[in-house]
Amino acid sequence: MVHRRCPGPLTAFVPTASTLPATTARLEAFLAAESVDTPFLVVDLDVVQERYLRLAAALGNAELFYAVKANPAPEILELLVRHGCQFDVASPGEIDMALAAGADAAQLSYGNTMKKLRDIAYAMDRGVRYFAFDALEELDKIIEVLAARRDTVDPGEVIAFCRILCDGAGSDWPLSRKFGCDVDQAVELLVRAAEAGLGLGVCFHVGSQQRNPHAWHDALQVVAQQLCAPLAAAGHRLEALNIGGGFPGSYLSGVPTPEEYGSVILAAVREFFGDHAPRLIAEPGRYLVADAGVIQTEVVLVARKSVHDQHRWVYLDIGLFGGLAECLGEAIKYPIATPYDATSPVGPAVLAGPTCDSVDVLYEEYKYPLPLALVAGDRIELLSTGAYTTTYSAVAFNGFAPLASYYLPVSED
Ligand SMILES: *Cc1c(COP(=O)(O)O)cnc(C)c1O
């Protein structure tokens, strides 16, 4: 049986038992069997379903578009299709995955702001109608693709979502700078989109693993006051408002509940838009899948660099290149469960991956408190690893296979 342990009382980051995510009995049973080679990810689809329903309820009448990049497993996409979820896609490959899972093209939003002309055409020809952009050149690609389809696609069916800059403050994995334009440019571009006959939308992303719900409040205020107001003055109105993702997984630092996010967001929409709110869209990725997954990994080596070393180096059979890229900069700190019980003494450790690349260190600044009894061959679990792991895994760096994954089907109800 796997014992879940809270890292010991060593540093300010240490969570309390209540902040450790609960694994499910089904996950524990799968992990305890030790019948599959490590490393692997196992995902409980019951948890994905529960998360989807809970967030959908918390966000009122917002439509949910799952950000496929968080975990594009067909099992997840098919489950979400059954619940009427829509999808945020970023490439023809993700469009194909969503369509293969049974999604309707009209339920897809092409949210990537950097698209090849031929990829926009590909999406348009499959029936995708929502496109994001943050630059004149990108908007003009959308207009150009539409112009070539004058006889088949009515531009009014298309919504062009202008992405505005957000600084990502309060988030652990900011998506700032690279995406979005300032609101003045957004107003100009949206006027141009309107003149081309397109429906108008705005989108933003307040940063992934955003731990402060008020980040949405501030972004919504900017949209209402600095964007919608000048647009309205020019005679145009927003059809849809996409508030992005950012809803958190349960890692070492505590996070608000979905209900807390929902109440801040819905109150801000009421405050700034009153009865004239555009269609509201949210694009959760991480929140729907992170806590549903556990990675089981094996300890390959426990070593010290000198007899004076205060801490051990613990090398696992998974690292940055095996799917844990979000440990870059130690941004995301996964809770860890070991086979030792809570009374086992712990000491600080540096955690590293198995490849011959010195970048392949998971946590070094943060000395993870791990049982002193830990030895090579022990299987340990990285919790809340259902998001942004399988897709970040390298094809075969150093000959290590990409991260295997297993999906426990939804229980019959
Ligand atoms: C990645 C991404 C999301 C999902 O973000 P999470 O923080 O995982 O919820 C949503 N929208 C867009 C455009 C994205 O790129």
The ligand as a Gaussian input file, in Angstrom:
#p B3LYP/6-31G(d) Opt

LIG

0 1
 C       -2.877000      27.036000     -22.260000
 C       -4.049000      27.862000     -22.535000
 C       -5.189000      27.762000     -21.738000
 C       -5.267000      26.891000     -20.519000
 O       -4.604000      27.460000     -19.442000
 P       -4.630000      26.782000     -17.993000
 O       -3.822000      27.693000     -17.180000
 O       -4.072000      25.425000     -18.136000
 O       -6.060000      26.739000     -17.559000
 C       -6.293000      28.520000     -22.094000
 N       -6.274000      29.339000     -23.166000
 C       -5.197000      29.457000     -23.954000
 C       -5.245000      30.364000     -25.118000
 C       -4.054000      28.737000     -23.665000
 O       -2.964000      28.879000     -24.441000

